[in-house]
Amino acid sequence: MKAIEITSYGAPEVLRVAARPDPVAGEGELLIRVAASGVNRPDVLQRMGHYPVPPGASDLPGLEVAGEIVSGDAKALADAGFQVGDRVCALVAGGGYAELCVAPVAQCLPVPKGWSDVEAASLPETFFTVWSNVFERGRLQKGETLLIQGGSSGIGVTAIQIAKALGATVIVTAGSDDKCEACLKLGADHAINYRTSDFVEVAKQLTGGKGVDVVLDMVAGDYVAREVECLAEDGRLVIIAVQGGVKSEINAGLVLRRRLTITGSTLRPRPVAFKGAIAKALREKVWPLLESGAVKPVIHSTYAAAGEPSGAAQAHALMESNQHIGKIVLTW
Ligand SMILES: NC(=O)c1ccc[n+]([C@@H]2O[C@H](COP(=O)([O-])OP(=O)(O)OC[C@H]3O[C@@H](n4cnc5c(N)ncnc54)[C@H](OP(=O)(O)O)[C@@H]3O)[C@@H](O)[C@H]2O)c1
C-alpha cells in the first residue's frame, strides 16, 4: 500500500509517500480501504518529534480515517453489526495516513447518513476528545456555560456545535475577528478575540459576574491562572493541550473557595475498551445530531495524500500557519 512516512523529524517536507506492506486485521479488528484521513495538531507534533508513538501503535501518522471495510474479525464485525463493504469512520492510535488502515472494531462508527467520506474522516479525533473531556470529565450540563479556548480549531468547531445542540451556552476565544465570526456562525453565543480583549473580564461580564461552569483549555501555561479566575462555583477546568507551556502559578484559594476541579487527559494512549465506551456514547447521543444536521463536519480544505509532492506536507504547513478554520483532510 501507499502510506505517508515521517522520514525524519522536522519541517512538513519530511512527510513523503512510501510503499509499505498491507496491514492485516487481528482479533477484534477490521481493515479499512481508506478514502480520507483527518489531519490533527497531534500529527504535527509527532512529525516534529514532540509526540512519541504509544507502544504497539503504527509509526505512520494519522489518528482518524474513513472508508470501506475490506476484511476483519468475523465475530467482532457481526457483534458490532458491521459487514464487509460498509462505510465506517475510525479512531486509530496511528497509521491513518495510508491507503489501508487497521482499526479496533470498537473504535469504528458508521459514516453518519448524509455525509461523505471526507466529512466522516474529520470526525473521530475531535468528537472522541470533546465527548470525553467536555461531557465526561467536565460534566457539562444543559443550561451551563462552556468557555472554549481556540473556538475555530478542529476541536473547537466540534465542541461549539455539540455543546449548543445539548443546551449549553458557549463562549469561545479565537485569534482574529474572522475566526470569531466563524465561531458565531457555528452557533457560539459569544466570541472573544483574545488578542484584543481579556477573556477573564469578558467571560465575567457575560455571566453577570458568576463565571463559567466549564473551560475546555488547549493552551495551559499562564492561561490556567486566568481560567481559575473566571470559573463559577463548582467549575471544572479541563486541559487537553499545553501550547502555552506546562507551568502555571494559580491562586489555590480560589480552588478551595469555589470548589473548583482542575483535570485533563490525552486520548491516544488510552485502552481500546475506554475508546469503545466513548464510541458507544457518541453513537447514541451525537450521531443522531449529525444525521439530523444539527451538528455538521467543518472542512476547511482537502489535499491529495499520494500526490508528488504529497499533499500531507501542504496540509501540515497550513495547520502550522493557523489560517484554517475547522478541519483539514487528506484524500486517497
Ligand atoms: N488531549 C487530547 O486528547 C487531545 C486530542 C486532540 C487534540 N488535542 C489538542 O487540542 C488542540 C487542538 O487540536 P486541533 O487538531 O483542533 O488543532 P488546530 O485546529 O490546529 O487548533 C489549534 C488551536 O489552538 C488555538 N490557540 C493557540 N494559542 C491560543 C491562545 N493563546 N488562546 C486561544 N487559542 C489558542 C489556535 O487558535 P488561533 O488560531 O485562533 O490562535 C487554534 O485554533 C491541539 O493543541 C491538540 O494537540 C488534544
The ligand as an ORCA input file, in Angstrom:
! r2SCAN-3c Opt
* xyz 0 1
  N      -5.742     15.736     24.884
  C      -6.217     15.149     23.805
  O      -6.693     14.012     23.858
  C      -6.168     15.878     22.501
  C      -6.724     15.285     21.348
  C      -6.706     16.012     20.137
  C      -6.156     17.286     20.105
  N      -5.595     17.801     21.241
  C      -5.011     19.158     21.232
  O      -6.053     20.073     21.027
  C      -5.548     21.210     20.326
  C      -6.414     21.459     19.095
  O      -6.200     20.415     18.168
  P      -6.682     20.584     16.656
  O      -6.297     19.361     15.945
  O      -8.087     21.036     16.692
  O      -5.687     21.757     16.204
  P      -5.845     23.129     15.429
  O      -7.063     23.111     14.561
  O      -4.548     23.409     14.786
  O      -6.074     24.183     16.597
  C      -5.097     24.784     17.402
  C      -5.822     25.973     18.035
  O      -5.125     26.484     19.165
  C      -5.554     27.820     19.285
  N      -4.698     28.640     20.145
  C      -3.344     28.715     20.120
  N      -2.941     29.632     21.048
  C      -4.070     30.128     21.625
  C      -4.302     31.094     22.657
  N      -3.297     31.730     23.249
  N      -5.591     31.352     23.011
  C      -6.616     30.697     22.420
  N      -6.446     29.772     21.443
  C      -5.188     29.495     21.059
  C      -5.498     28.327     17.852
  O      -6.342     29.447     17.789
  P      -5.954     30.775     16.907
  O      -5.507     30.276     15.565
  O      -7.252     31.498     16.877
  O      -4.872     31.460     17.638
  C      -6.049     27.135     17.072
  O      -7.437     27.274     16.855
  C      -4.102     20.910     19.945
  O      -3.262     21.576     20.851
  C      -4.016     19.400     20.100
  O      -2.703     18.974     20.406
  C      -5.609     17.142     22.411
*
